[in-house]
Amino acid sequence: MTDRREFLSNTVIAVGGALLTPSSVLSGNSTAHDLSVSGRTPDPDFEYGDPLWEFRYRDVHLAPCLQQAQFEQTHAILMGLDDDGLLRPFRMAADLPAPGRDLGGWYSAPECGPATFGQWLSALSRHYAATEDGSSLEKVKRLVKGYTDCIESAGNLYKLAVEPSYVYDKFVCGLVDAFRFAHVPEALDALARSTDAALKHLPGTVVDELARKDAAGESYTISENQFIAWQCGAGPRHLGIGRCYLYDSFFHSLAKGDNDLPGRHAYSHVNSLCSAAKAYLVLGDEKYLKAAVSGLDFVEQQSWATGGWGAAGETFLPIPAYRSPDGSVDSPTINTLGDALEHLQTHFETPCGAYAHFKLTRYLLRITKDSHYGDSMERVMYNTVLGALPLNKFGAAFYQSNYHAYARKAYFDGYGHLIQAEWPCCSGTLPQVAADYHVSTYFRDPQGVFVNLYIPSSARWEQQGAQVSLTQSGLYPLANDIALEISVSRPTRFAVRLRIPGWAQSPTIRVNGKEPRQSVQTGTFATIHRKWTSGDRIVLQLPRRLELQAVDSRHPDSVALVCGPLVLFAIADDRPKVTRAQLLAAKQQSPNAAEWQVATVNGLLRMIPFSAIKDEMYFTYLSV
């Protein structure tokens, strides 16, 4: 079976820097004191930067909406997966009886390894944390026990895997989430034994992607989950592993302001930026925060109007011309998004990319309190992952969003049937990002609450000893208005901060029908600080406007139509003939409708959001 990264790679491999790892760290002989930064011993209960607090999953409830439907649909697929089938690869690697149906696809391929097991365990644990559903908890417990029974010291599963670092990282995520969200204490024992088995198969040092070697894989992504494991009480060994696998050569370039993205695998490098952000929170080194901020800035400079990125076959631009030895692949140099639109057929690795994007923007919003990161998260949510085709019980998964002309949504086909297609990596991240709508919508600090995403939902928390809940409703982003209602156990003074998107035109806020005295500034969190009583009502109005966004500066006449956070996709059987003025005169068909119409010389052109597209042919960028 061809490795997904090997298949996608069409760049010349060059030697990059590596950070050597002391054997004492990997063996667990080092102490937290040995790993102190700037004289301070890292503390699992302390984070640098005074970050905002995340809500617990169970303290946010999603009302009926697209996000809630995706959360429950993906969960239903995971609950329907046979336990024996899920455990079969582990039992086979341990030479144990392995009943159950082979899931097939990526999950059963020894070269790839059942990495999605860890992601699904994570998603199931997060679902339990959000819903306290007993059947989810029982499944998590059964899977943790079944997995633990299969761990053998030789680590045969990692020996078979092409990318043991990648597989191990997903297992760490799942086991840590089973412990911290589903409260399964045995998960930490499983983590300890998994780590013992895996370490002998890892490269022993972070390896630059452009200097790939056996077992290296995506070793540069694993620090984030190692730090989380340490914070959860898994022991100082995980703090040491996290530090030793930090991608310092890459982070150093970004922290200096140098764009080190070109030619690199997109999803895994945005994931590595999450490790940088987490490293800042744990270690306090400003270099890592600068790297995360600068890295996302460079990503956004080559992002589509949808917020998606990794335009060049899952790789950051530019990439050189490539011709395979047998002549079957002949790709020109791809310098710009416009080039990718013309010459490539896949443009954003959607569930995986969205999951990484949500994590990174969540970290940076918590640390910087900059509303831009909420804008960025929102754009990716509405224009990419929320419109993904649903995961199905046979392993068909939506993998790529495509923005070329005459596009259609489609399930992953194994890169044109060159590799197996069922249960790819995106079948693991889609349930995770759907669960994370709960922890991405609201944040807290000692003064009150931040409302980041405008999703029909409610949040509850304690403020100065009072029980508080905030419920939001509305049909945004198909409408301008969002309503928020406060309930408190007793009148309490605190701040409600509302994200005001950078695109909003003359936004307004009314509390109980009255406008506050202060003006509302776009690109900020607007603060309403007052004594709240039950029944107090906030109405936020975010007037949307139509805009045209060129695909890039070299192709100014190839544009996407945008309304607020939504990209509107043209539904047509042939390339639409339309002008700028006609697009900017598009009319929403009725209040709250998910359809706009554009009057053209050839008749009315339908324009709809990505989440409304079913099997229609669509056009993202139009020639004007």
C-alpha positions as CSV (number, residue, x, y, z in Angstrom):
1,M,0.0,0.0,0.0
2,T,1.4,3.4,-1.0
3,D,1.9,5.8,1.9
4,R,-0.4,8.8,1.5
5,R,2.4,11.2,2.0
6,E,4.7,9.4,-0.4
7,F,2.0,9.5,-3.1
8,L,1.4,13.2,-2.6
9,S,5.1,14.2,-2.5
10,N,6.3,15.6,-5.7
11,T,9.0,17.9,-4.4
12,V,12.7,17.4,-4.2
13,I,13.7,16.2,-0.8
14,A,16.3,18.4,0.9
15,V,18.1,18.0,4.2
16,G,16.7,20.0,7.1
17,G,17.6,20.6,10.7
18,A,16.9,18.1,13.5
19,L,16.9,18.4,17.3
20,L,18.8,15.6,19.1
21,T,17.0,14.0,22.1
22,P,18.9,13.0,25.2
23,S,18.2,9.3,26.0
24,S,17.4,10.2,29.6
25,V,14.4,12.1,28.5
26,L,12.9,9.3,26.5
27,S,13.7,6.7,29.2
28,G,11.8,8.8,31.8
29,N,14.9,9.3,34.0
30,S,14.8,13.1,33.7
31,T,12.8,15.2,36.0
32,A,10.5,18.2,35.5
33,H,13.2,20.3,37.2
34,D,15.7,19.3,34.6
35,L,13.3,20.6,31.9
36,S,12.7,24.0,33.4
37,V,12.5,27.1,31.2
38,S,13.9,30.5,32.2
39,G,14.4,29.3,35.7
40,R,10.8,28.2,36.3
41,T,9.9,24.6,36.8
42,P,6.9,23.8,34.5
43,D,3.7,23.3,36.4
44,P,0.9,21.2,35.0
45,D,-1.6,23.4,36.7
46,F,-0.2,26.7,35.3
47,E,-0.3,28.1,31.8
48,Y,1.6,31.2,30.6
49,G,0.0,34.1,28.9
50,D,-3.1,34.3,31.2
51,P,-5.2,32.5,28.6
52,L,-9.0,32.4,28.5
53,W,-10.5,29.4,30.0
54,E,-12.3,26.8,27.9
55,F,-15.7,25.7,28.9
56,R,-16.2,22.0,29.8
57,Y,-18.0,20.1,27.1
58,R,-20.9,19.4,29.4
59,D,-21.4,23.0,30.1
60,V,-22.3,23.9,26.5
61,H,-25.5,22.5,24.9
62,L,-26.0,22.7,21.1
63,A,-29.6,23.4,20.1
64,P,-30.9,21.9,16.8
65,C,-28.7,23.3,14.0
66,L,-26.2,22.1,11.4
67,Q,-23.4,21.8,14.0
68,Q,-25.6,19.7,16.3
69,A,-26.7,17.4,13.5
70,Q,-23.2,16.8,12.4
71,F,-22.1,16.1,15.9
72,E,-24.8,13.4,16.4
73,Q,-24.5,11.9,12.9
74,T,-20.8,11.2,13.2
75,H,-21.3,9.9,16.7
76,A,-24.0,7.4,15.5
77,I,-21.5,6.0,13.0
78,L,-18.9,5.5,15.7
79,M,-21.4,3.8,18.0
80,G,-22.3,1.5,15.2
81,L,-18.8,0.2,14.7
82,D,-18.3,-3.3,16.1
83,D,-15.9,-3.5,19.1
84,D,-14.3,-6.6,17.8
85,G,-13.7,-5.1,14.4
86,L,-12.1,-2.1,16.0
87,L,-9.8,-4.2,18.2
88,R,-9.0,-6.7,15.4
89,P,-5.8,-5.1,14.2
90,F,-4.4,-4.8,17.7
91,R,-5.2,-8.4,18.5
92,M,-3.6,-9.6,15.3
93,A,-0.5,-7.7,16.0
94,A,-0.3,-9.2,19.5
95,D,-1.0,-12.7,18.0
96,L,-4.2,-13.0,19.9
97,P,-7.6,-14.5,18.7
98,A,-9.1,-11.8,16.5
99,P,-12.8,-12.2,16.0
100,G,-15.0,-9.6,14.3
101,R,-15.3,-8.1,10.9
102,D,-12.3,-6.6,9.2
103,L,-13.1,-2.9,8.7
104,G,-10.9,-2.7,5.7
105,G,-9.4,0.3,4.0
106,W,-6.8,2.4,5.9
107,Y,-7.9,0.9,9.2
108,S,-6.9,-2.6,8.4
109,A,-3.8,-1.9,6.3
110,P,-0.7,-2.8,8.4
111,E,1.4,-0.2,6.6
112,C,-1.0,2.6,7.8
113,G,-2.1,1.2,11.1
114,P,-5.4,1.7,12.8
115,A,-4.6,5.3,13.7
116,T,-8.2,6.4,13.6
117,F,-8.8,4.2,16.6
118,G,-7.3,6.9,18.7
119,Q,-9.3,9.6,17.0
120,W,-12.5,7.7,17.4
121,L,-11.8,7.0,21.1
122,S,-11.2,10.7,21.5
123,A,-14.4,11.6,19.7
124,L,-16.4,9.1,21.8
125,S,-14.9,10.5,25.0
126,R,-15.7,14.0,24.0
127,H,-19.3,13.0,23.1
128,Y,-19.7,11.5,26.6
129,A,-18.2,14.7,28.1
130,A,-20.8,16.8,26.2
131,T,-23.9,14.6,26.7
132,E,-23.1,12.2,29.7
133,D,-24.5,9.5,27.5
134,G,-24.0,6.2,29.3
135,S,-23.7,4.1,26.1
136,S,-20.8,6.2,24.9
137,L,-19.0,5.8,28.2
138,E,-19.4,2.0,28.2
139,K,-18.0,1.8,24.7
140,V,-15.0,3.9,25.7
141,K,-14.4,1.6,28.7
142,R,-14.7,-1.5,26.6
143,L,-12.3,-0.2,23.9
144,V,-9.7,1.0,26.5
145,K,-9.8,-2.4,28.1
146,G,-9.7,-4.3,24.8
147,Y,-6.8,-2.2,23.6
148,T,-4.9,-2.5,26.9
149,D,-5.1,-6.3,26.7
150,C,-3.4,-6.2,23.3
151,I,-0.4,-4.1,24.2
152,E,2.8,-6.1,23.9
153,S,6.3,-4.8,24.7
154,A,7.8,-5.3,21.3
155,G,5.4,-2.8,19.7
156,N,4.7,-4.9,16.7
157,L,1.9,-2.6,15.5
158,Y,4.4,0.3,15.3
159,K,7.0,-1.9,13.6
160,L,4.5,-2.6,10.8
161,A,3.4,1.0,10.4
162,V,5.0,3.2,7.8
163,E,4.5,6.2,10.1
164,P,4.8,5.0,13.7
165,S,5.0,8.5,15.0
166,Y,1.7,9.4,13.4
167,V,0.0,6.2,14.8
168,Y,1.4,6.7,18.3
169,D,0.3,10.3,18.4
170,K,-3.3,9.4,17.6
171,F,-3.3,6.7,20.3
172,V,-2.0,9.2,22.8
173,C,-4.8,11.6,22.0
174,G,-7.5,8.9,22.4
175,L,-6.1,7.6,25.6
176,V,-5.6,11.0,27.2
177,D,-9.2,12.0,26.2
178,A,-10.6,8.8,27.6
179,F,-8.9,9.7,30.9
180,R,-9.7,13.4,31.1
181,F,-13.2,13.5,29.4
182,A,-14.6,10.0,30.1
183,H,-12.8,9.6,33.4
184,V,-11.5,6.2,32.7
185,P,-8.4,5.8,35.0
186,E,-7.1,2.7,33.2
187,A,-6.4,4.8,30.2
188,L,-3.3,6.2,31.8
189,D,-1.9,2.8,32.4
190,A,-2.6,2.0,28.7
191,L,-0.8,5.2,27.8
192,A,2.3,4.3,29.8
193,R,2.5,0.8,28.3
194,S,1.8,2.1,24.8
195,T,4.6,4.7,25.2
196,D,7.0,2.0,26.4
197,A,6.2,-0.1,23.3
198,A,6.3,2.8,20.8
199,L,9.5,4.6,21.9
200,K,11.7,2.0,20.4
201,H,10.1,2.5,17.0
202,L,10.1,6.3,17.0
203,P,13.0,8.2,15.4
204,G,14.4,9.4,18.8
205,T,14.4,13.0,17.6
206,V,12.1,15.4,15.7
207,V,12.9,15.1,11.9
208,D,12.2,17.9,9.5
209,E,9.6,16.8,6.9
210,L,12.0,17.7,4.1
211,A,14.5,15.2,5.5
212,R,12.3,12.2,5.8
213,K,13.8,9.0,7.0
214,D,12.4,5.7,8.2
215,A,10.0,6.0,11.2
216,A,10.2,9.8,11.1
217,G,6.7,10.3,9.6
218,E,5.0,13.2,11.3
219,S,7.2,13.2,14.4
220,Y,7.0,17.0,14.4
221,T,3.3,16.9,15.5
222,I,3.5,14.8,18.6
223,S,4.5,17.4,21.2
224,E,1.0,18.9,21.7
225,N,-0.5,15.6,23.0
226,Q,2.6,14.8,25.0
227,F,2.2,18.1,26.9
228,I,-1.5,17.4,27.5
229,A,-0.6,13.9,28.8
230,W,1.8,15.5,31.2
231,Q,-0.8,18.0,32.4
232,C,-3.2,15.1,33.0
233,G,-0.8,13.4,35.4
234,A,0.8,10.8,33.0
235,G,4.2,11.7,34.4
236,P,7.3,13.9,33.6
237,R,8.4,11.5,30.8
238,H,5.7,13.1,28.6
239,L,6.9,16.6,29.3
240,G,10.3,15.4,28.2
241,I,9.1,13.8,25.0
242,G,7.0,16.8,24.2
243,R,10.1,19.1,24.5
244,C,12.4,16.8,22.6
245,Y,10.0,16.5,19.6
246,L,9.4,20.3,19.3
247,Y,10.0,21.3,15.7
248,D,12.5,24.0,16.6
249,S,14.1,24.4,13.2
250,F,10.7,25.2,11.7
251,F,9.5,27.3,14.6
252,H,12.7,29.3,14.7
253,S,12.3,30.4,11.1
254,L,8.7,31.3,11.6
255,A,9.5,33.2,14.8
256,K,12.0,35.3,12.9
257,G,9.3,36.1,10.4
258,D,10.6,33.9,7.6
259,N,8.0,31.9,5.6
260,D,9.1,28.3,5.9
261,L,5.9,26.8,4.6
262,P,6.5,26.3,0.9
263,G,6.6,22.7,-0.2
264,R,5.5,21.3,3.2
265,H,2.6,19.1,3.9
266,A,-0.2,21.5,5.0
267,Y,-2.3,19.7,7.6
268,S,0.5,18.2,9.6
269,H,2.4,21.5,9.7
270,V,-0.7,23.4,10.9
271,N,-0.9,20.6,13.5
272,S,2.7,21.3,14.4
273,L,1.8,25.0,15.0
274,C,-0.7,23.7,17.6
275,S,2.3,22.1,19.3
276,A,4.1,25.5,19.2
277,A,1.1,27.2,20.8
278,K,0.8,24.5,23.5
279,A,4.6,24.8,24.1
280,Y,4.2,28.5,24.8
281,L,1.4,27.8,27.3
282,V,3.5,25.1,29.1
283,L,7.0,26.5,28.8
284,G,6.5,30.2,28.5
285,D,9.0,30.7,25.6
286,E,7.8,33.6,23.5
287,K,9.5,32.0,20.5
288,Y,6.7,29.4,20.3
289,L,3.9,31.9,20.4
290,K,5.6,34.0,17.7
291,A,6.0,30.9,15.6
292,A,2.3,30.0,15.9
293,V,1.1,33.5,15.2
294,S,3.5,34.0,12.2
295,G,2.8,30.5,10.9
296,L,-1.0,31.1,10.8
297,D,-0.4,34.5,9.2
298,F,1.6,32.8,6.4
299,V,-1.1,30.1,6.0
300,E,-3.9,32.8,5.7
301,Q,-1.8,34.5,3.0
302,Q,-2.4,31.5,0.8
303,S,-5.9,30.6,1.8
304,W,-8.9,30.3,-0.3
305,A,-12.0,32.6,0.2
306,T,-13.4,29.6,2.1
307,G,-10.6,29.8,4.6
308,G,-9.2,26.4,3.4
309,W,-5.5,26.0,2.6
310,G,-2.9,23.5,1.3
311,A,-3.9,24.2,-2.3
312,A,-1.2,22.2,-4.0
313,G,-2.3,18.6,-3.4
314,E,-2.3,19.1,0.4
315,T,1.0,21.0,0.1
316,F,1.8,24.7,0.8
317,L,2.7,26.9,-2.2
318,P,4.7,27.2,-4.2
319,I,5.7,23.8,-5.5
320,P,8.0,23.1,-8.5
321,A,7.1,21.4,-11.7
322,Y,7.1,17.6,-11.4
323,R,7.1,14.7,-13.9
324,S,6.9,11.2,-12.6
325,P,9.5,8.7,-14.1
326,D,6.7,6.9,-16.0
327,G,5.2,10.1,-17.3
328,S,1.8,9.4,-15.6
329,V,2.1,12.6,-13.6
330,D,3.1,15.8,-15.3
331,S,2.5,18.9,-13.2
332,P,3.6,22.4,-13.9
333,T,5.0,24.8,-11.4
334,I,2.2,25.9,-9.0
335,N,3.0,29.4,-7.7
336,T,-0.4,30.8,-6.8
337,L,-3.9,29.8,-5.9
338,G,-4.9,30.6,-9.4
339,D,-2.4,28.1,-10.7
340,A,-3.8,25.5,-8.4
341,L,-7.3,26.3,-9.5
342,E,-6.3,25.7,-13.1
343,H,-4.1,22.7,-12.8
344,L,-5.1,20.7,-9.7
345,Q,-8.2,18.9,-8.8
346,T,-8.1,18.9,-4.9
347,H,-7.7,22.1,-2.8
348,F,-8.3,21.6,0.9
349,E,-8.0,18.5,3.1
350,T,-11.3,19.4,4.8
351,P,-12.0,17.5,8.1
352,C,-8.3,17.1,9.0
353,G,-7.5,20.7,8.0
354,A,-10.6,22.1,9.8
355,Y,-9.7,20.1,13.0
356,A,-6.2,21.6,13.0
357,H,-7.4,25.0,12.1
358,F,-10.0,24.9,15.0
359,K,-7.3,23.9,17.5
360,L,-4.8,26.5,16.4
361,T,-7.3,29.4,16.3
362,R,-8.7,28.3,19.6
363,Y,-5.2,28.4,21.2
364,L,-4.4,31.8,19.7
365,L,-7.7,33.3,20.6
366,R,-7.3,32.1,24.2
367,I,-3.8,33.5,24.4
368,T,-4.2,36.8,22.5
369,K,-7.9,37.5,23.0
370,D,-7.8,38.7,19.3
371,S,-11.2,38.3,17.6
372,H,-9.5,37.7,14.3
373,Y,-8.9,34.1,15.2
374,G,-12.7,33.7,15.8
375,D,-13.3,35.2,12.4
376,S,-10.9,32.7,10.9
377,M,-12.4,29.7,12.7
378,E,-15.9,30.8,11.7
379,R,-15.0,31.1,8.0
380,V,-13.5,27.6,7.9
381,M,-16.5,26.1,9.7
382,Y,-19.2,27.5,7.5
383,N,-17.4,27.1,4.1
384,T,-15.6,23.8,4.6
385,V,-16.2,21.2,7.3
386,L,-19.9,22.0,8.0
387,G,-20.6,21.1,4.3
388,A,-18.7,17.8,4.4
389,L,-20.6,14.8,3.1
390,P,-21.6,12.7,6.1
391,L,-19.4,9.8,7.2
392,N,-21.1,6.5,6.5
393,K,-20.9,3.1,8.1
394,F,-18.9,1.6,5.2
395,G,-16.0,3.9,5.7
396,A,-16.8,6.4,2.9
397,A,-15.5,9.8,4.1
398,F,-15.3,13.3,2.7
399,Y,-11.7,14.2,2.3
400,Q,-11.1,17.1,-0.1
401,S,-13.0,20.3,-0.9
402,N,-12.5,21.2,-4.6
403,Y,-12.7,24.7,-6.0
404,H,-12.0,24.2,-9.7
405,A,-14.7,24.8,-12.3
406,Y,-17.4,22.1,-12.7
407,A,-16.8,20.7,-9.2
408,R,-18.9,18.2,-7.3
409,K,-18.8,17.0,-3.8
410,A,-17.5,13.4,-3.6
411,Y,-16.3,10.8,-1.2
412,F,-12.5,10.0,-1.1
413,D,-11.6,7.6,-3.8
414,G,-8.0,6.7,-2.8
415,Y,-6.4,9.3,-5.0
416,G,-8.1,7.9,-8.1
417,H,-8.1,4.3,-6.7
418,L,-4.4,4.2,-6.3
419,I,-4.7,3.3,-2.7
420,Q,-7.5,2.0,-0.5
421,A,-10.2,4.6,0.2
422,E,-12.2,3.4,3.2
423,W,-11.7,4.9,6.7
424,P,-9.0,7.5,5.8
425,C,-7.6,10.0,8.3
426,C,-10.5,12.4,7.7
427,S,-12.9,9.8,9.1
428,G,-11.1,10.3,12.4
429,T,-10.9,14.0,12.5
430,L,-14.5,14.7,11.4
431,P,-16.1,13.4,14.6
432,Q,-13.4,15.2,16.7
433,V,-14.0,18.6,15.1
434,A,-17.8,18.1,15.3
435,A,-17.5,17.5,19.1
436,D,-15.3,20.6,19.4
437,Y,-18.1,23.0,18.4
438,H,-18.9,22.7,22.2
439,V,-15.5,24.1,23.3
440,S,-15.0,26.6,20.5
441,T,-18.2,28.6,20.9
442,Y,-17.6,30.2,24.3
443,F,-14.6,31.1,26.6
444,R,-14.3,32.6,30.0
445,D,-12.1,34.8,32.2
446,P,-12.6,36.0,35.8
447,Q,-14.6,39.0,34.6
448,G,-17.1,37.0,32.5
449,V,-17.8,35.2,29.2
450,F,-16.6,35.6,25.6
451,V,-19.0,34.6,22.8
452,N,-16.9,33.5,19.9
453,L,-19.2,31.5,17.5
454,Y,-22.8,32.4,16.9
455,I,-24.5,28.9,17.0
456,P,-27.9,28.1,18.6
457,S,-26.7,26.9,21.9
458,S,-26.4,27.6,25.6
459,A,-23.6,27.8,28.1
460,R,-23.6,27.6,31.9
461,W,-21.1,28.6,34.5
462,E,-20.6,30.0,38.0
463,Q,-19.8,33.7,38.4
464,Q,-19.1,35.1,41.8
465,G,-21.1,32.3,43.4
466,A,-24.1,32.8,41.1
467,Q,-25.2,30.2,38.6
468,V,-25.4,31.8,35.2
469,S,-26.6,30.6,31.8
470,L,-26.5,32.3,28.4
471,T,-28.7,31.1,25.6
472,Q,-28.3,32.2,22.0
473,S,-30.7,31.8,19.1
474,G,-31.2,33.0,15.6
475,L,-30.6,32.0,12.0
476,Y,-27.2,33.6,11.5
477,P,-25.4,33.6,9.1
478,L,-28.5,33.5,6.9
479,A,-29.8,36.4,8.9
480,N,-28.2,39.4,10.6
481,D,-29.6,39.1,14.1
482,I,-28.4,37.0,17.0
483,A,-30.4,37.0,20.3
484,L,-28.8,36.1,23.6
485,E,-30.7,35.7,26.9
486,I,-29.3,35.7,30.4
487,S,-30.4,33.6,33.3
488,V,-28.9,34.1,36.8
489,S,-29.6,32.6,40.2
490,R,-29.3,36.1,41.6
491,P,-28.5,39.5,40.0
492,T,-24.7,39.5,39.2
493,R,-22.3,41.9,37.6
494,F,-20.1,40.5,34.9
495,A,-18.9,41.1,31.4
496,V,-20.4,39.6,28.2
497,R,-18.0,40.0,25.3
498,L,-19.3,39.5,21.8
499,R,-17.1,38.9,18.8
500,I,-17.7,41.5,16.1
501,P,-16.4,40.2,12.8
502,G,-14.0,42.3,10.7
503,W,-16.4,42.1,7.8
504,A,-19.5,43.5,9.7
505,Q,-20.9,46.7,8.4
506,S,-22.2,49.1,11.1
507,P,-22.9,46.4,13.8
508,T,-25.3,47.3,16.6
509,I,-26.0,45.9,20.1
510,R,-29.1,46.3,22.1
511,V,-29.7,45.3,25.7
512,N,-33.3,45.0,26.6
513,G,-34.1,47.2,23.6
514,K,-31.6,49.9,24.3
515,E,-28.2,50.6,22.7
516,P,-25.2,50.9,25.1
517,R,-23.4,54.2,25.0
518,Q,-20.2,52.9,23.6
519,S,-19.8,52.4,19.9
520,V,-19.3,48.9,18.5
521,Q,-16.0,48.4,16.7
522,T,-15.5,45.7,14.1
523,G,-12.6,43.3,14.6
524,T,-12.9,43.3,18.4
525,F,-14.8,41.7,21.2
526,A,-17.5,44.3,22.2
527,T,-17.8,44.3,26.0
528,I,-21.1,44.8,27.9
529,H,-20.3,45.0,31.6
530,R,-23.3,45.4,33.9
531,K,-25.4,43.8,36.6
532,W,-27.4,41.1,34.9
533,T,-30.8,39.7,36.0
534,S,-32.7,36.8,34.6
535,G,-34.6,37.6,31.4
536,D,-32.1,40.3,30.2
537,R,-31.8,40.1,26.5
538,I,-29.1,41.1,24.1
539,V,-29.7,41.5,20.4
540,L,-26.6,41.7,18.2
541,Q,-27.0,42.8,14.7
542,L,-24.2,42.0,12.2
543,P,-25.2,43.5,8.8
544,R,-23.8,41.4,6.1
545,R,-22.7,42.8,2.7
546,L,-21.8,41.2,-0.6
547,E,-18.1,41.3,-1.5
548,L,-15.9,39.8,-4.3
549,Q,-12.7,38.2,-3.3
550,A,-10.1,37.5,-6.0
551,V,-8.4,34.1,-5.9
552,D,-5.0,36.0,-5.8
553,S,-3.4,39.2,-7.0
554,R,-2.2,37.6,-10.3
555,H,-5.8,36.5,-11.2
556,P,-7.9,39.5,-10.2
557,D,-10.7,38.6,-12.5
558,S,-11.4,35.2,-10.9
559,V,-13.6,36.0,-7.9
560,A,-15.7,34.4,-5.2
561,L,-18.9,36.0,-4.0
562,V,-18.9,36.4,-0.2
563,C,-21.8,37.4,2.1
564,G,-20.6,37.9,5.7
565,P,-18.7,34.7,6.6
566,L,-20.3,32.7,3.8
567,V,-18.9,32.0,0.4
568,L,-21.7,31.6,-2.1
569,F,-21.2,28.9,-4.7
570,A,-22.7,29.1,-8.2
571,I,-24.9,26.2,-9.1
572,A,-24.8,25.6,-12.9
573,D,-24.2,23.0,-15.5
574,D,-21.9,25.3,-17.5
575,R,-19.5,28.0,-16.6
576,P,-21.6,31.1,-15.7
577,K,-21.2,34.3,-17.7
578,V,-21.6,37.1,-15.2
579,T,-20.2,40.5,-14.3
580,R,-19.0,42.0,-11.1
581,A,-22.0,44.3,-10.9
582,Q,-24.4,41.4,-11.4
583,L,-22.8,39.4,-8.6
584,L,-22.8,42.3,-6.2
585,A,-26.6,42.7,-6.9
586,A,-27.3,39.2,-5.8
587,K,-30.6,38.9,-3.9
588,Q,-31.3,36.5,-1.0
589,Q,-34.6,34.8,-2.0
590,S,-36.3,35.4,1.3
591,P,-35.4,36.3,4.8
592,N,-33.2,33.5,6.2
593,A,-33.2,31.6,2.9
594,A,-30.0,29.6,2.0
595,E,-30.2,30.8,-1.6
596,W,-29.3,33.9,-3.5
597,Q,-30.1,34.6,-7.1
598,V,-28.1,36.6,-9.6
599,A,-29.7,38.1,-12.7
600,T,-27.5,37.5,-15.8
601,V,-28.0,37.8,-19.5
602,N,-28.6,34.0,-19.6
603,G,-31.2,34.0,-16.8
604,L,-31.1,33.6,-13.0
605,L,-28.0,32.1,-11.4
606,R,-28.4,30.2,-8.1
607,M,-25.8,30.9,-5.4
608,I,-25.8,28.8,-2.2
609,P,-23.6,28.1,0.8
610,F,-21.3,25.0,0.8
611,S,-23.5,23.3,3.5
612,A,-26.5,23.6,1.2
613,I,-24.8,21.8,-1.8
614,K,-25.8,18.2,-2.2
615,D,-24.9,16.6,-5.6
616,E,-25.1,19.7,-7.7
617,M,-22.3,20.9,-9.9
618,Y,-20.8,24.1,-8.5
619,F,-18.4,26.9,-9.2
620,T,-16.5,28.6,-6.4
621,Y,-14.6,31.2,-8.5
622,L,-16.2,33.0,-11.4
623,S,-14.6,34.8,-14.3
624,V,-15.7,38.5,-14.4
